[in-house]
């Protein structure tokens, strides 16, 4: 049975070879190595000046408050249930 299932998986991408996968991996690695900026540190000042950071903090705080309210509701309905809200 396992042989039949594995044959279906092997034939899922019939045109791909190990050589083409290695070539794609090398292409991706070369591309990533050529990038000068791989994070947003270079535009942090611009994001802060446009208020993006503050909006992000507010949005995340709202999400946390909503999750904590849900935990509080569950805790009040089921007082015997122990919920660790410190991970939220």
Secondary structure as GFF3:
##gff-version 3
##sequence-region A 1 88
A	DSSP	alpha_helix	2	10	.	.	.	ID=ss1
A	DSSP	three_ten_helix	11	13	.	.	.	ID=ss2
A	DSSP	alpha_helix	18	34	.	.	.	ID=ss3
A	DSSP	three_ten_helix	41	43	.	.	.	ID=ss4
A	DSSP	alpha_helix	44	49	.	.	.	ID=ss5
A	DSSP	alpha_helix	52	77	.	.	.	ID=ss6
A	DSSP	three_ten_helix	85	87	.	.	.	ID=ss7
###
